[in-house]
Amino acid sequence: MEKKDKKKDGTLTLKNPIQINGETVTEMRYDINEIDGVLFATAEAKKKAAAGMKNVSISAAAEFDFGLHLYLGYAAIIAVNPSYDFSDMERIKGHDVVEVMQIGRNFMLASDKASPESDSDEHTETTPESTTQAPQTSKKSQS
């Protein structure tokens, strides 16, 4: 049975519709699996330009770079809507911005590198082992 992560592709319903190419857009399809290297690099450059950071290198962890997540969310939308561009996406406002950011965050946190899924429906859980030894509780006489 194939499991599909609903967060990798789908439809974003805008609470604040925007105008794109003369039409009111209330829904946008997206697919994070369609973000290629060019879209990724463009998203990063657009994020830096929006923040006024042209040609500045900052070594923040990408997992916590919410501006990058936003532009990667835009990239996931543009990837499956080629008539849209980043300037269209930048008109998104309100809570819709947070929704787009979450799409980009899912791209950054997607773990396709994880071990292959089991065909079993059995739930498995990984619990980290303690690295601290438990104190001795028995009161054996010492010789």
C-alpha positions as CSV (number, residue, x, y, z in Angstrom):
1,M,0.0,0.0,0.0
2,E,1.5,3.3,-1.0
3,K,1.4,6.1,1.5
4,K,1.3,9.6,0.1
5,D,2.3,12.6,2.2
6,K,-0.5,15.1,1.7
7,K,1.8,17.9,2.6
8,K,4.1,17.4,-0.5
9,D,1.4,18.4,-3.0
10,G,-2.0,19.7,-2.8
11,T,-4.1,22.8,-3.0
12,L,-3.8,26.0,-1.0
13,T,-7.2,27.8,-0.5
14,L,-6.6,31.5,-0.1
15,K,-8.5,33.3,2.6
16,N,-7.4,36.6,0.8
17,P,-7.8,36.0,-3.0
18,I,-5.3,37.7,-5.3
19,Q,-5.3,38.9,-8.9
20,I,-3.0,37.0,-11.2
21,N,-3.1,37.7,-15.0
22,G,-6.4,39.5,-14.7
23,E,-8.1,36.7,-12.8
24,T,-9.1,36.4,-9.2
25,V,-7.3,33.4,-7.7
26,T,-8.8,31.7,-4.7
27,E,-6.9,28.3,-4.9
28,M,-3.4,27.4,-5.9
29,R,-2.0,24.0,-6.6
30,Y,1.5,23.2,-5.2
31,D,4.0,20.4,-5.2
32,I,7.3,20.5,-3.3
33,N,8.6,17.6,-5.3
34,E,8.6,19.9,-8.4
35,I,11.1,22.4,-6.9
36,D,14.3,22.1,-8.9
37,G,17.7,23.6,-8.3
38,V,16.9,26.7,-10.3
39,L,13.6,27.4,-8.4
40,F,15.5,26.8,-5.1
41,A,18.3,29.2,-6.0
42,T,15.7,31.8,-7.3
43,A,13.7,31.5,-4.0
44,E,16.9,32.0,-2.0
45,A,17.9,35.1,-4.1
46,K,14.3,36.5,-3.9
47,K,14.3,36.1,-0.1
48,K,17.6,37.9,0.2
49,A,16.5,40.7,-2.1
50,A,13.2,41.1,-0.2
51,A,15.2,41.4,3.1
52,G,17.7,43.8,1.5
53,M,20.5,41.4,1.8
54,K,21.9,41.3,-1.8
55,N,25.3,39.5,-1.9
56,V,25.3,38.9,1.9
57,S,26.1,35.4,3.1
58,I,24.5,34.5,6.4
59,S,25.0,31.0,7.8
60,A,21.6,30.5,9.6
61,A,20.3,27.0,9.7
62,A,18.0,26.6,6.7
63,E,15.5,24.7,8.9
64,F,14.9,27.9,10.9
65,D,15.0,30.4,8.0
66,F,11.3,31.4,7.8
67,G,11.9,33.8,4.9
68,L,13.5,31.0,2.9
69,H,10.5,28.8,3.8
70,L,8.1,31.4,2.4
71,Y,9.9,31.7,-0.9
72,L,10.2,27.9,-1.2
73,G,6.5,27.8,-0.7
74,Y,6.1,30.3,-3.5
75,A,8.4,28.0,-5.6
76,A,6.3,25.0,-4.9
77,I,3.3,26.9,-6.3
78,I,5.1,28.3,-9.3
79,A,6.5,24.9,-10.1
80,V,3.0,23.6,-11.0
81,N,1.6,27.0,-12.1
82,P,4.1,28.2,-14.8
83,S,2.0,31.3,-15.5
84,Y,2.6,32.6,-12.0
85,D,5.8,34.3,-10.9
86,F,7.4,35.4,-7.6
87,S,5.9,39.0,-8.0
88,D,2.4,37.4,-8.1
89,M,3.2,35.3,-5.0
90,E,4.4,38.4,-3.1
91,R,0.9,39.8,-3.2
92,I,-0.3,37.0,-1.0
93,K,-1.2,38.4,2.4
94,G,-2.6,37.7,5.9
95,H,-2.7,34.1,7.2
96,D,-2.2,32.9,3.7
97,V,1.5,33.9,4.1
98,V,1.8,31.5,7.0
99,E,0.2,28.7,5.0
100,V,2.7,29.2,2.1
101,M,5.6,29.4,4.6
102,Q,4.5,26.0,6.0
103,I,4.6,24.5,2.5
104,G,8.2,25.7,2.2
105,R,9.1,24.4,5.7
106,N,7.7,21.0,4.7
107,F,10.1,21.1,1.8
108,M,13.1,21.8,4.0
109,L,12.1,19.2,6.6
110,A,10.9,16.5,4.2
111,S,12.8,13.3,5.0
112,D,12.8,11.2,2.0
113,K,16.2,9.9,3.2
114,A,14.5,8.0,5.9
115,S,14.4,4.2,5.8
116,P,12.0,2.6,3.4
117,E,8.5,2.3,4.6
118,S,7.3,-1.1,5.7
119,D,4.3,-2.7,4.1
120,S,3.1,-3.5,7.6
121,D,0.4,-1.4,9.2
122,E,2.1,-2.0,12.5
123,H,3.1,1.2,14.3
124,T,6.7,1.3,15.4
125,E,8.2,3.8,17.8
126,T,11.8,4.6,18.4
127,T,12.7,5.5,22.0
128,P,16.2,6.8,22.6
129,E,18.3,4.8,25.1
130,S,19.4,6.5,28.2
131,T,23.1,7.3,28.3
132,T,23.0,7.7,32.1
133,Q,23.4,4.6,34.2
134,A,20.8,4.0,36.8
135,P,22.1,4.2,40.4
136,Q,22.6,0.9,42.3
137,T,19.6,0.3,44.5
138,S,20.5,-3.0,46.1
139,K,22.1,-3.0,49.5
140,K,24.4,-6.0,49.2
141,S,27.0,-6.2,51.8
142,Q,30.4,-5.3,50.5
143,S,33.3,-7.7,51.3
